Amino acid sequence: MALRWLQERTRHITDQLDAAYAQPGRHWLTDEPEHERALAYLATGTAYQLTLYDENTRYVLVAYPRGAAS
């Protein structure tokens, strides 16, 4: 569920960014090995972070495993 949340939020953010700034997020959305890495982090109790940005704003998406302290 955490990966789905990250994907949904990434889509929302990239839809609002200019094309050049949206490209890393769009790439992440199709990067299966990176999704597997995120799942592996979460399965071992480690948070996974994805950062997107534009000229003036930084978007930091963090998924914590269930029971992990923030």
Steps between C-alpha positions, in 0.01 A plus 500: 500500500788737570632461147156573356480813715843613377396440139173689542663799667780503242242510220319790668821695543639436151168603348552844654867549411648638180615223268872528581439478874242223462735271306675339802163422659363357177811286466459378859140397424624249240818389678417144614844432654462815712153388608651167607767688694232706675312184594821341629570804717152490646513122555819536702359779716668791322316807378509582128526859380435654159580867443365703209555869448449795276653844495351609833364195679625164622253212542620225734291184504589255776346161567568340837451131571214415731604549862807709414559821690496813283 
